[in-house]
């Protein structure tokens, strides 16, 4: 059963959690499952709730496949849950509503250190693995919008209020001189709306907005669906502004979305990206996280047909996070593969 988590966050709302609350029984939390174990699956010794993302994003699609495979092939039963973005996902971990969560690499660092989106540190979670790069995608159906500068005065969705997407949008718009906010936190040089990926795509279809920021692994379901009904365009960033972004933030990486990723996309699109990372509460057992990590990486090559993101996984990238220590179960797995990672 799909389970919607978290309250919708108002713009400017900040987290006040200093440590994880709620309760977790070291990976034995129970919940309604959206996955069915196969008859041959081992008896579950751990039950983990995995909060992912909205149904039109990569987190949800890939997370659901990860949950299903682990449930069917390990002694860890993983339930994939719909989530409301990186900030909300961390708060679900803190509140004890989930044991696992997808999160952007920049937002996880903000949470752990108590900066940007978070008033105080939330430090009761650890890294499981970095999986793939999440592209900052600026999508439009207006062919006259060719650069970020062309968004001036336009109606633009900047992601859900308080989401990681919102802060990525602020960073990029600011680099182009369009990120000014008034005393109430409202953009002054664009007409901003705050929508999920799916709602943004619907608004583009209906002509209610001119462009939308979507931060997710490409191809993203919301953009794929949009491009099948209307001609959609992705806006490239130029090298000068990318260099400014990389200098200002260690969490961004220059990234290219290859031509043909979406219907009608004839050229490569250059943008920046952040990492997509799985997090776990610290109180989940070492054995459960080891089993999950091994299931993800050891089977990746054989599972590309179930989700293309499996083809982007590598143990080297999985072990590359330095901003938040790794869970002991994940550290054990990566050590066996020749990568030493920091733990608490």
Secondary structure, 3 states (H helix, E strand, C coil): CCCECCCCCCCCCCECCCCCCCCCCCCECCCCCCCCCCCCCCCCCEEEEEECCCCCCHHHHHHHHHHHHHHHHCCEEEEEEECCCHHHHHHHHHCCCCCEEEEEHHHHHHHHHCCCCECCCCCCEEEEEEEEEEEEEEEECCCCCCCHHHHCCCEEECCCCCCHHHHHHHHHHHHCCCCCECCCCCECCCEEECCCHHHHHHHHHCCCCCEEEEEECCCCHHHHHHHHHCCCEECCCCHHHHHHHHHHCCCCEEEEECCCCCCCCCCCEEEEEEEEEEEEECCCCHHHHHHHHHHHHHCHHHCCCCCHHHHHCCHHHHCCCCCCCECHHHHHHHHHCCCCCCEC
